[in-house]
Amino acid sequence: MQMSARPYLRSASLKREGVPNYDAYPFCIPAVRELHDLKFHSDVTFIVGENGCGKSTLLEGIAAAWGFNPEGGTVNFRFSTRASHSELHNHLRLAKSVQRPRDGFFLRAESFFNVATDIERMDAEPSFALRVIDSYAGRSLHEQSHGESFLALLLNRFGRNGLYILDEPEAALSPTRQLAVLRRMHQLIDNNSQFIIATHSPILMAYPRAKIFLLDHTGFTAVRYEETEHYAVTREFLADPARTMDQLFADDERDA
């Protein structure tokens, strides 16, 4: 029986025998310490949780262990502006499909500027090859807003049969643009692509063909969309913003 190509990245686990010290970063983070066998969805896996729970550290480690540049880009990007990534990638065991993806990209919202700069550097060097920026619709990413450059990446650079690891892609996107991202994701998934996404966006994590893993002080928990705090807080706020504001400011008004 032939093994399905997807998920290209099937699971991730910590190689516990080589961990130097569980009290040191990043192994002291519960999500890292309890990383026994995280199984990814063939379409989309969302990693959610509060700031500081280890989402970005985990995605960075997985991306680097796969072979992506820790600061973002494809496996062919090798720039480094500041070596701030942890050693986690050296201690991860990735279970991969027998069939490799044809494409891939690691998007870090905080360092996408550096990716754009490296594209301009590569295109400035003498070469008989096509310009790198032509894969991003031909317009400098620096000449676009953050949100526009993100969309240019998804709409033009991402393709079929890809593995795409995205760290908080909603950071520069309006709600309308997040819906556009969902539409593009769905097209790519229907063309055999896989996504692993760390996000705070209740819009993105509503995608139906997905697993959601909550990171907290205990490690990982699989949850339904309606069980996430992101969904519950957003729903409560939108149902009655005035009431939420009254509750939020009540203590300040009493102390005034």
N, C-alpha and C positions, 0 to 999 in steps of 0.2 A: 504494500500500500504506500503510495507516494505521499511524502510529507508536504503539507501546504507551505507555501513560501512565507506567508505572514502568520504570526508576527515575526518580523525579521529579528527583533530583539524580544526573546521569549521571557527571560527572567534575569534578575540580578540578585546576587547574594554577597555577603562579606566573607572573604577568605580569613576566617577567624584565627587560623594557625599562625598567620604572619602579623597580626596586630601587635604593635610594640607596646601600647599603653592605652587602656580603655579610659583612663582619666584625662588623656590629652585630646586636643582637637585634631581631627573631627570625630574621633571615635567615642567621645563623651556625649555626643548628640544622640538622644534616644533613637531617632529614626535610622541612624547609622549603626549604632550598637545592636539594634534588634533587626537588622536587615538579614534575614535568614533565606527567604526565597520569595522575592517580590515578582509575581507573575503579571506580565503586561497583556493588555487587551490587544487583539489583532488590529483594531481600528484606532481607538483613542484611549489613553490612560491619563487621567488628571491626578496631579499631586496637589493637595490643598492643605491649608493649615495656617496658623498664626505666623506673623513675622518672627523670625528667629528659630523656627522649628526645624530648619535644615533643608527646606525645599531646594533652594539654589545650590547648596553644597552637594546635595544628592545628585541633582541633574548635571552639575558640572563634572562630578566624578564619573557618572555613567557616560556622559559625552566624551570625556577624555579617554576613558577605558575603551570606548569604541574606536577612537582614533581621531576625533574632531579636535580642533584647536580649542583649548580651554576658554579662550576669550571669544569664541564664536567663529562661524563660517563653515566651510566644507572641510573635508579631510585634507584638502590641498593647501589650506591656509596655515601658515607657519609663523605669523608675526607674533610678537610679544611686547606689549607696552609696559606691563608690570606683572611679574610672576607672583600673583596673589592666590592662585588656586592651591587647594590642599593636596595632600598625598593620597587621598582616598582612591583615586583611579588605580593606584598600584595594588590595592587590596580588594578589588572587586572581581568577582567571577561572573561573566556574562554568558548566558545560554543563548546561542544564536541559531537562526534557521539555517538549513542546509543551503538555501539560496540567498545570496547577498542582495541587498537593494541596489538598484542602479544609480540612485541619487541619495543625497542626504544633506542636512544642514543643522547646525546648532545655533539657535538664536538666543542671545542674551540681550535683553533690553538695555542694560546698563553699559554694555560695551559695543553696541552696534555701530556707534560712531567710529570706533577703531577699525571695524570691518570695512566701513565705507572708505576710510582713509587708505587702507591697504589695497583696496580695489584700484584707487587712483594711482597709488605707487606702482602697482603691477602694470597698469595700462600706460604709464609714462616710460616704462622700459622698452627698448627696441625689441620688436618681435614681429614675426610673420603670422602669428596666430590672431584670431579674432579678439577684439577688446573684451575684457571680462565684463565691463559694464553693459555690454550689449545683451547679456543674459538677464539684466535687470531693467530692460526696456530702453537702454541707451542714454538715460539721463542721470547725471551725477546724483548720488544719494544725498550728498551734502547740500544740494540745491533744492531739496525737498524738505518739508516738515518731517518730524520724527514719524508721525502717523503715515504720511504719504510714502516714506521710504520703506516702512514695514509692509505696506500693501504692495508696493512695487516688488518686494522680495517674494511675497506669497503668490502674487498673480503672475509673475514672469519667471522667477528663478526656480521655484518649486515645481516639480514635475511628477510624473507617474512612477510607481515602483520605488518610492523613496522612504527613508526613515528621517523624521523631522522631530527634533528635540527643542522645545520652546520654553524659555524661562520668562514668565510674566509678559506674554506678547501684548496684553491689553494695556500696558503702561502708557502708550502714546495714542490710544485709539478711543474715539468717541463711541457711544453705544451703537450708532448706525454703522460705523466702520467695523465694530466687533461682529455685527450681523453679516457684513461682507466677508469677514474672515471665516465665519461658520460656513457660509455658502462655498467658499473656495476649499476649505477643509473637506467638505462633503464630496466635492468633485474629485479631489485627490485621493480620498479614501476609496471611492468607487473605481479608481484607477490603481488600486493595489499599493497605496501608501499607508504608512503607520505614523501616528503622532504620540509623543509623550510630552505632556504640558504641565508645568507648574503655573498655577493661576489663582487670583483672588476674584475673578470675574464670574458672577452668577449667570451671565449671558453665555459665556463660552462653555462653562461646565454643564449647561443644560443639554449639550449634544447627546442624543439618545443612545448611540452605539458606542458606549464608553464604560470604563471602570473608573470609580473615584476612590482614591486612597487618602484618608485623613492622617496627617502627621501630628502627633502630640507627644506628651511626656512619656507615653507608654510605647511609642513606636508607630506602627502602621495599623489602621483599621479600615476595612472596606465599608463604604457607606453609600446609601442612595442619595440622589441629588436633593430630595426633599429633607434629608437629615442633616445637610450641611448648614453651618451657621451662616454662610454667605446667603443662602436661599432664605432662611428664616428671618434674618435681620432685614434683608432687602424687602421681603414681602411685607413684614410688619411696618416698615417705614413708609412704603408706598401706599399701603392701605389707609394710613392716617398720619401724614407728616406732622400736623399740628400737635397731635397727641404725643407723638414721639419727642418732639421738641420740648413740650411742657414737662415731660418726665426727665428729659436730659438736663434741663436747666433749673429744675425745682430746687435742688440743694444750693445752687449759687444764689438764687433769689432769697432763700431763707437766711443765708449768711450775710446778705447785703445790708 
